[in-house]
Amino acid sequence: MAESRGSTRAQTREEKKQARAERRAKRGPGMFAQMKQVYKMTREQDPNIPWTLALIFFGTVLVFLLIGLLLNNWITFLLIGIPLGILFAVMVLSRRAEKAAFAQLDGQPGRSGAALSTLRRGWIFEQQPVAANKSQDVIFRAIGRPGIVLVTEGPTSRVTPLVQKEKLKYKKIVPTVPIHVVNSGNDEGQVGLKKLTKTLNKLPKQLTQQEMHQVANRIDSLGKHNNIMSALPKGIDPMRMRPDRKGMR
């Protein structure tokens, strides 16, 4: 009996451990684990980042300490300087991490879509390409207050036919909405990944927030309709189908 109870307790402990591990996996890495991953990734691209962060932190603390000594209240200013030093160091780390991430993405397929994911509020973008060709040139789409923005990935001359097809498609759906084309890449006349989001945000705003969402909803609904139409057998048009009145009787 004692052995069976011991085995049951051990089994219960293992089940609890597995349940905790599953909950942690669902939550994902915590804040400190994420910061550690970001730091490692940044250090691979920027080996001097430890010295930069240390200089910012200790420099900030030293400045506040000197101000506190001059005002004969160094303890208060030291307590202010420490969290501010951490804050400034984290801000610099986030900027360097963004540059490091773009450096890792450079040259990889789908890099433009990853860069678009850093857009802030006011944009609706597709995570998957909206058009592609056999040469793996792709087009990503973003919809914002400037209108529809097509972000290309590939040589400009080779991706131009894709752009023209996309333009014709949107002209039929939303003919009055402006369409912008941004060619991403490192060649002449193209926009690098680091400047991609800034380029989009600098485009002239011509739509309201409400109009922007209306355009996105219209394109999305018609896109779903086209997918349904393509899945139907040829010769069947649901818009022309009529109920069989004799059968209903």
N, C-alpha and C positions, 0 to 999 in steps of 0.2 A: 504493500500500500504506500509506504514512504517513498519507494522508488518511483511509482507511478505519479505521485504528487509532485515530486521533484522534476520529473520530465515534463509534466503539464505546466509547471511554473516556468521552466526554461523555454518551453514552446511559446508561452504567453509573452515572455520578454522579447523573444525573437520577432514575434508578430508586431509588438509595439515598436520595436526598432525599425522594422520594415515600414510600418505606417508613418513613423516620423520622417524616415528617409523619403517616402513618397510625397509627403506634405512639403518638405523642403524642396524637392525637385519641381513641384508645381509652382511654388512661390518664385523660384529662380534665385540667383545669387543675391545676397543682401547688399546693403549700401557699401560696406567696407570691402566686400569681395569684388564688387563692381569697380570701386576706386583702385583696387589692387590690379585688376585686369587692365584698366585704362592706363595705369602707370607703367605696367610692363610693356604694353603695346607702344606707348610713347617713347619709352627708353630705348626700344629697338631701333626706332627711327631717329631719335635725338639723344645720343649718349650723355650730353651735358645737362639733361633735365634735372638730375639730383642737385647739382650745384646751383642751377638757376632758382629752383624752388627754395633751397636753403638760404640763398642770398636775399630773396624777396621776404621770407619769413623773418629772418634775424635782422634784416635791415629795417623792416617795419617796427619790430619790437624795440630796436635800438633808438629809432627816432622818437617813439612815444616815451621811452625811458628817459631820454635827454630832456624832453619837454616837461616830464614830471619832476625831474631834478631841478629844472629852472623855476618851476612853480611850487617847489617844496611839497610835492604830492606824488612821488614816484610810484607808490603802490597802486594808486587808482589808475594812473596812466599805463602802468605795466599790465594791469588786468584788462585794459581796453586794447592795448597793442597786441597781445597774444591772439585773441580771436580774430582781429583784423588781419594779422599776419597770415593766419591759416586761411582766411577768406581770400586774400589776394593770391596766395599760392595756389589755391584750388582754381581760381579764375584763370590764372596763367596755364595751369595744367590742362584745363578744358580746351583752351585755345590751341595749345600745342598738340593735344590729343586729336583735335579735329584735323589739323594739318597732317599729322601722322596717318590718320585714317584715309585721307585723300591720297597720300603718297602710296599707301598699300593698294588702294583701288585703281590707281592710274595704270592703264593698259589692260585691265580686266574687263570682260564683257559684262554689261549691265551696270557699269560704273555710274552712268548718268542717272539711272533710277535711284541708286543709293544716295547720290548727291541731292536729288530732289526730296528725299525723305527728311532732309534737314530744314526744309522750308517750314516757316512758322505759320501761325494762323492766317487765314485769308486765302488759302490755296487748297484746291482739290486735285490730287494727282493720282495717276495709276501706277501701282507698283510693278505691273507687268508691261512689257512693250505693247503698243497698240498696232505696230506694223513692223515687219522684218522681211529680209530677202535672203537669198541663198548664201550670200557672202557674210551673213551674220551682222549686217548693218541693221540697226533698230531705231525706232522712234518711240519716245516716251511723251506722254501728254500731261499737261498741267492746265488747270482752269482757275483763273483768278480774276481780279478786277480789271487787269489789262485785256482780258479775253481768253482765247485759246492759245496756248504756247506749245509748239511742237519742238521737242528737244531731240536732236539727231545724234547718233553715235556711229561714226564711220566717216570715210572720206566724203567731203561735201559733194563732189561730182557724182559719186556712186549712189549717194542717198537721195539725190534730187528727185528721181522718179517716184520714190516712196512718198516724199513730201507732197508732190503734186497730186497724187492719188488721195492722200489724206485731206488736203485742202478742198478738193472737189467734193469729198464726202461731207465735210462740215458745211460747205457752202449750200448744199442741198438741205441740210438739217436746220442750221441756224445761219441764214444768209447775211444777216446784219451784224454778226459778232466778229470783231477783228481777230485775225489769225497771225500770230508771230512765230517766227522760226529762229531757233537758237542752235547753232552747230557747235556741239561740244567736242573738245579734242585739243591737241597741242600744235596742230598745223596752223599755217597763216590764215587769218580770218575766222578761226575757231576760238571758243571760249574754254579756258581751263576749268577743271572741276572746282578749284577753290573759289573761282569767281562766278560760278554758275548761278547760285542762288541770288547773289548780289545783282547779277544781270537781269534776272527775272523780276526782282523787286524794284528795279529802276525803270521798268517799262511803264508807259503812261497809263494811268487808271481811267478806264472808259465805262466800266460797268459798276452798278451798285452791288452790295452783298446779295440782295434778293435776286437780282438779274443773274448774278454768277451762279447761284444755286439752281435757278430755273434752267440755265443752259446745261449745267452738269446733269440734272435730272432728265432733261430731254435727250441728251446724247446717250445716257445710260439706258433709258427705256427703249430707245430705238436700237441700241446695240443688242439688248436682250431679245428684242423682236426679230432682229436679223439672225441671231443664233438659233431661235426657234424655227424660223423659216428654212435655214440651211439644213436643219435636222429632219425636216419633213420630206417624204418621197416627192420626186419631181412630178409636176402636173397637178399638185394639190395646193390650192390657195385658200386658206381659212377665211380670208376676207370675202370670198365669192361663194362660200358654201352656204346653202339654204336648208332649212329643215324639211324632211319628207312629210308633207301634210297627210298623204294617204296612210303612211305608217302610223302617224299620230292618231288618226281616226280608228 
